[in-house]
């Protein structure tokens, strides 16, 4: 009887450890994923800023698109993304009155 209880306790403890190990692995995977998404967002913002700056010095988005891996629609989309990011980063003007 005691042997059976001991084995049951050991099995339960082993199962608890396995659940903890799985939870830790899942938490680590989610942390890695969050970090990768943040890096991707940063890279996308950097590309958008570079495309927007390039669009300012080229005579047209078509001219820029001819020399880059982006088509005209992508260039314009990156310009919009950059404008939105700048607008979000700009401090709100204080209401007058």
N, C-alpha and C positions, 0 to 999 in steps of 0.2 A: 504494500500500500504506500509506504513512504517512498519507495523507489519510483512508483508511478507519479507521485506528486512532484518529486524532484525533477523527473524528466519533463513533466508538464510545465513546471516553472522555467526550466532551461529553454524549452521550446518557445514559451511566451517571451522570455527575455531576448532570445535570438530574433524573434519576429519584430519586437520593438526596436531592436538595433537596426534591423533591415529597413524598417519604415523610416527611422531617423536618417539612415544613410541615403535612402532614396530621396527624402525631402531635402537633404543638404545638396545632393547632386542636382535636383530640380532647381533649387534656389541659385546655385552656381551657374547653371545653364541660362536662367532668366537674367542674371546679372551680366553675363557675357553678351547675351542678346541685346540688352539695354545699351550696353557700351558700344556694340557694333552699330546699332541704329543711330546713336548719337554721333558716331564718327561719320556715318553715311550722311546724316543731315548736315554736319559741318562741311563735308566735301561738296555736297550739292550747293550749299550756300556760297562756298568759295568759287565754284564753277559759275554760278549765276552772277556773282560780282565781276568775275573776269570777263564773261560774255557781255555784260552790261557796259563795262569800261571799253571793251573792244568795239561795241556797237556805236559808242560815242565818237570814235576816231575814224570809222569807216564811213564812206559816203551813203551806204544803205545797208539794211539787214541782208539784202540779197547778195551784196558784195562780200559781206562777212561770211555768209553761209557757203559761198563758193570756195572759201579758203579754210573752212573748218569742218569737223565731222558732223556739225549740226545743220539741219535744214532750217529754212526761214521760220517755220512754225516753232521749232525748238528755240531758236534765238529769241523770238518774241516772248515765248513762255519763260525763258530764263530772265529776260528783262523785267517781266511782270513780277516774277519771284523776288528779284533783287529789290524792286521798288517797294514791294510789300514788306520785305525784311527791313529796309531802311525806314519805312514809315512806322513799323512796329518798334524799332529801336529809338526813334526820335522822341524826345520828351514832349509830352502834351503841353500845348500852350495854355497858360493860365487864363481863365475867363476874365474878361474885362468888365468892370461894372460895379 
